[in-house]
Amino acid sequence: MILLNGPTKPRLPLSLIHPLGPIFRHLPLSLRRHLLYLRAHQRWGNFRKPRLWNEKIQWRILNDRRALLAFTCDKLATRQYIASLAAATNSQIAAPEIYWVGRDIRELKQIAGSLPPRWVLKPNHSSGRTALLDSSATPVDWTRLIAAGREWMRRDEEIDVFGHWAYTRARPLLVAQQRIGDGEGSPPDIRLLCSKGRILLAFVTSDYQTDHYKISFYGEDLASRIRWGHPYETSNETRSAVDELSPETRAAIIALAKEASMPFDSIRIDGLFFNGRFHFLEFTSYPTSGLGKIGHQSNIQGGADWQLPDLSTPDPREAEWRVLLEGVPKGTLQR
């Protein structure tokens, strides 16, 4: 079992001044965001009239409380949204099968005999937490998994430290789902940064959270290589999973990304590429919390491409977004 349990919390005395410690979370959100930005970028940011891409993420965190944004950090809600679009357009985009949804891993253990050997457990309402299971290689450690699930149901740094508002609207649930791929880790990620029906940037990552981490960037055609100034960026000559896309798969990804992102001023669509197909996973509303390091020109261009919304404008689809967060879906093993 590969278990990722979120960021490591510092010990005393470092915890007294660390963002993940017990004190920082009690500061006003605006002050927290300014201090986090200063810590990451060694300068103050302009969050009132932001110009840079990283600054505009801070603006979103501090100001955007629209129903449109509310469902984007709920994995089951975004899956439902994408599934409805894929069905309407006859898209070949796939998504992992959901086996079980609940709040207590002990309930999942009771149907363990129905689970396939390979599966994934993750919280519906958080990030950076997941368990990759393969009982054909190693028996499931249910004691450890139950403890992880109990911990994942608590409020975490997404809300208490970073102030990512949309996570406060996500339903606190645990999800057991299909594990895409056949290796020990995950297949390559393909992530699409979109705005108003346009793909602004596509990138593929591999060996995430390892010493072999690599990332490659592409333009809106998912074919042309571009430079973004990322510290782990590969050369233009290095091939990635995007280069292996068939014309049909590339066209399907582009079409669905454009349709799905049409209501959003900025959204990232994340998925996995395996066996020639793109498997949708989730939306990302706060990429790296605006604290990731990118090239200065890319930061400027990304900011120019992102036109911030007028928060006073009524949204005729608001009721549609709210419905996506209602109820508790069931997995295929619960029906």
C-alpha positions in Angstrom: 0.0 0.0 0.0 1.2 3.5 -0.9 -0.2 6.0 1.5 0.1 9.8 1.0 -1.2 11.5 4.1 -0.9 15.2 3.2 1.9 17.5 4.2 4.1 16.7 7.2 3.4 18.9 10.2 6.4 20.4 11.9 7.4 19.7 15.4 8.2 22.1 18.2 9.8 24.6 18.2 9.6 25.1 14.4 5.8 24.6 14.5 5.5 27.9 16.4 6.4 29.9 13.3 5.6 27.4 10.5 2.4 27.8 8.4 1.3 24.3 9.3 1.8 24.9 13.0 -0.9 25.7 15.6 -0.6 29.5 15.6 -0.5 30.6 11.9 -4.1 29.4 11.1 -5.5 31.9 13.6 -4.2 34.9 11.7 -6.6 36.8 9.5 -6.9 35.2 6.0 -5.5 38.2 4.2 -2.4 38.3 6.4 -1.9 34.6 6.0 -2.0 34.9 2.2 0.4 37.8 2.2 2.9 35.9 4.5 2.6 32.7 2.4 3.2 34.7 -0.8 6.2 36.5 0.7 7.6 33.2 2.0 7.2 31.5 -1.4 8.3 34.4 -3.7 10.5 36.6 -1.5 8.4 39.7 -2.3 5.0 41.2 -1.5 2.2 40.6 -3.9 -0.6 43.0 -5.1 -3.8 41.2 -4.3 -6.2 44.2 -4.7 -5.3 44.8 -8.4 -3.4 41.7 -9.3 -1.5 41.5 -12.5 0.5 38.2 -12.2 -1.0 34.7 -12.4 0.1 33.9 -8.9 -1.4 37.1 -7.6 -4.7 36.4 -9.2 -4.9 33.1 -7.4 -4.5 35.1 -4.2 -7.4 37.3 -5.3 -9.6 34.3 -5.9 -8.8 32.8 -2.5 -9.6 36.1 -0.8 -12.7 37.1 -2.8 -14.4 34.5 -4.9 -17.4 32.9 -3.2 -19.5 32.1 -6.2 -21.6 28.9 -6.5 -19.7 28.2 -9.7 -16.5 27.8 -7.7 -18.1 26.0 -4.8 -18.5 22.6 -6.5 -15.0 22.5 -8.0 -13.2 21.0 -5.0 -15.8 18.2 -4.6 -14.4 15.3 -6.6 -17.8 13.6 -7.0 -19.5 16.8 -8.1 -16.9 17.5 -10.8 -17.1 13.9 -12.0 -20.9 14.3 -12.3 -20.4 17.6 -14.2 -17.9 16.1 -16.6 -19.9 12.9 -17.1 -23.0 14.9 -18.1 -20.9 16.8 -20.7 -19.3 13.7 -22.0 -22.6 12.0 -22.4 -24.1 15.0 -24.2 -21.2 15.1 -26.7 -20.7 11.3 -27.0 -17.1 11.9 -25.8 -14.8 9.0 -25.3 -13.3 10.6 -22.2 -13.3 8.0 -19.3 -13.4 8.3 -15.5 -12.5 5.8 -12.8 -15.3 3.7 -11.6 -16.6 4.6 -8.1 -16.9 1.4 -5.9 -17.9 2.9 -2.6 -18.7 6.3 -1.0 -19.0 6.8 2.8 -17.5 8.2 5.9 -16.2 5.2 7.8 -13.7 2.8 6.3 -15.0 0.0 8.5 -18.1 0.0 6.2 -15.8 -0.4 3.2 -14.0 -3.3 4.9 -17.3 -5.2 5.1 -17.5 -5.4 1.3 -13.8 -5.9 0.8 -14.5 -9.3 -0.9 -16.2 -7.4 -3.7 -13.3 -5.0 -4.4 -10.9 -5.7 -7.2 -7.2 -6.3 -6.2 -6.2 -2.8 -7.4 -8.1 0.2 -6.2 -7.6 3.7 -4.7 -8.9 5.4 -1.6 -9.1 9.2 -1.3 -11.1 11.9 0.4 -13.7 13.7 -1.7 -13.0 17.0 0.0 -9.3 17.4 0.3 -6.0 17.2 -1.7 -2.7 15.4 -1.4 -4.2 12.4 0.4 -4.6 9.0 -1.2 -4.0 5.3 -0.8 -3.0 3.1 -3.7 -3.9 -0.5 -3.0 -3.0 -3.8 -4.7 -4.0 -6.8 -2.6 -2.5 -9.2 -5.2 0.9 -7.9 -4.1 0.3 -6.9 -0.5 -2.6 -7.6 1.8 -4.7 -4.5 2.7 -3.7 -3.1 6.1 -7.2 -2.2 7.2 -6.1 -0.9 10.6 -3.8 1.6 8.9 -6.4 2.5 6.3 -9.2 3.0 8.9 -6.9 5.3 10.9 -6.1 7.3 7.7 -9.8 7.6 6.8 -10.6 8.8 10.3 -7.9 11.5 10.0 -9.0 12.5 6.5 -12.5 13.3 7.7 -11.1 16.1 9.9 -10.7 19.7 8.7 -7.2 20.1 7.3 -4.8 22.8 5.9 -6.8 23.4 2.8 -9.3 25.3 4.9 -7.6 26.1 8.2 -4.2 27.3 6.7 -4.6 28.1 3.1 -8.2 29.4 3.2 -9.3 27.6 0.1 -13.0 28.4 0.4 -14.3 25.9 -2.1 -13.1 23.0 0.1 -15.5 24.2 2.8 -18.3 23.4 0.4 -17.1 20.0 -0.6 -18.9 17.1 1.0 -16.8 15.3 3.6 -16.7 11.8 2.2 -14.3 9.0 1.5 -14.2 7.4 -2.0 -12.9 4.0 -3.1 -12.5 4.0 -6.8 -10.9 2.2 -9.8 -7.1 2.4 -9.9 -6.0 3.5 -13.4 -2.8 1.9 -14.6 -0.9 -1.3 -14.0 2.3 -0.1 -12.4 3.3 0.6 -8.8 2.7 4.3 -9.2 0.2 6.3 -11.2 0.3 6.8 -15.0 1.3 10.2 -16.3 -0.9 13.1 -15.3 -2.3 15.4 -18.1 -3.5 18.8 -16.7 -5.2 21.5 -18.7 -5.3 25.1 -17.5 -8.4 26.6 -19.2 -10.4 29.8 -19.3 -13.8 30.5 -20.9 -13.6 27.6 -23.3 -10.0 27.9 -24.2 -7.0 25.8 -23.2 -4.3 28.2 -22.1 -1.7 25.7 -21.1 -1.4 21.9 -21.0 1.2 20.0 -19.1 2.1 16.4 -18.3 3.8 15.2 -15.2 5.4 11.9 -14.3 7.0 10.4 -11.2 5.2 13.0 -9.0 6.6 13.3 -5.4 9.7 11.4 -6.3 13.3 12.3 -7.2 12.5 11.6 -10.8 9.7 14.2 -11.1 9.4 15.7 -14.6 7.0 18.1 -16.3 6.5 19.1 -19.9 4.3 22.0 -21.2 2.2 22.3 -24.4 0.1 24.9 -26.1 -3.7 24.7 -26.6 -3.3 22.3 -29.6 -1.8 19.7 -27.2 1.1 19.3 -29.6 3.2 22.5 -29.6 5.8 22.6 -26.9 6.2 25.8 -24.9 8.4 26.9 -22.0 6.9 27.8 -18.6 10.0 28.3 -16.5 9.3 25.4 -14.1 12.3 24.1 -12.1 11.6 20.5 -13.2 10.7 21.3 -16.8 12.0 18.9 -19.5 13.7 19.9 -22.7 11.6 20.3 -25.8 13.1 17.1 -27.3 11.9 15.0 -24.4 8.8 13.1 -25.3 5.9 12.7 -22.9 2.4 11.1 -22.7 1.0 14.1 -24.6 3.1 13.1 -27.6 1.6 9.6 -27.6 -2.0 10.9 -27.9 -3.8 9.7 -31.0 -5.4 12.4 -33.1 -8.8 11.2 -32.0 -8.0 11.3 -28.3 -6.3 14.7 -28.6 -9.4 16.1 -30.3 -11.7 14.5 -27.7 -9.7 16.0 -24.8 -9.6 19.5 -26.4 -13.4 19.4 -27.2 -14.4 18.3 -23.7 -11.9 20.8 -22.0 -13.3 23.7 -24.0 -16.9 22.7 -23.2 -16.3 22.1 -19.5 -14.3 25.3 -18.9 -16.7 27.6 -20.7 -18.3 28.9 -17.5 -15.0 29.5 -15.7 -12.6 32.4 -15.8 -9.9 29.9 -14.8 -10.0 26.2 -14.0 -7.6 23.3 -14.3 -8.8 20.0 -15.5 -6.7 17.0 -14.3 -6.6 13.4 -15.6 -4.5 10.4 -16.3 -3.4 9.0 -19.7 -3.4 5.2 -19.9 -4.0 2.7 -22.7 -4.6 5.4 -25.2 -7.4 7.1 -23.1 -7.7 10.2 -21.0 -9.3 9.4 -17.6 -10.8 12.5 -15.9 -9.9 12.8 -12.2 -10.8 16.3 -10.8 -10.7 20.0 -11.1 -8.1 22.2 -9.5 -9.2 25.7 -8.5 -6.2 26.8 -6.5 -3.1 25.5 -8.4 -0.2 25.3 -6.0 -2.2 27.9 -4.0 -0.4 30.4 -6.2 2.8 29.7 -4.3 4.6 27.6 -7.0 7.6 29.0 -8.7 7.3 29.7 -12.4 9.2 31.9 -14.9 8.5 35.7 -14.6 7.3 36.0 -18.2 5.0 33.0 -17.8 3.6 34.6 -14.6 2.9 37.8 -16.6 1.4 36.0 -19.5 -0.7 33.7 -17.3 -2.0 36.8 -15.5 -2.8 38.6 -18.8 -4.8 35.5 -20.0 -6.9 35.4 -16.8 -9.6 38.0 -16.8 -11.0 38.2 -13.3 -14.8 37.9 -13.0 -17.2 40.6 -11.9 -18.5 39.1 -8.6 -21.6 41.2 -8.6 -22.9 39.7 -11.9 -25.8 37.3 -11.4 -25.1 33.7 -12.6 -28.2 32.2 -14.4 -26.7 28.7 -13.8 -26.3 29.1 -10.1 -29.0 26.6 -9.2 -27.3 24.1 -11.5 -24.0 24.3 -9.6 -25.7 24.0 -6.2 -27.5 20.8 -7.3 -24.1 19.2 -7.9 -23.4 19.3 -4.2 -26.6 17.7 -3.0 -27.0 14.2 -1.6 -24.5 11.4 -1.2 -23.8 9.3 -4.3 -23.4 5.6 -4.1 -20.6 3.4 -5.6 -21.3 0.5 -7.9 -20.7 -1.9 -5.0 -23.4 -0.2 -2.9 -26.3 -0.4 -5.3 
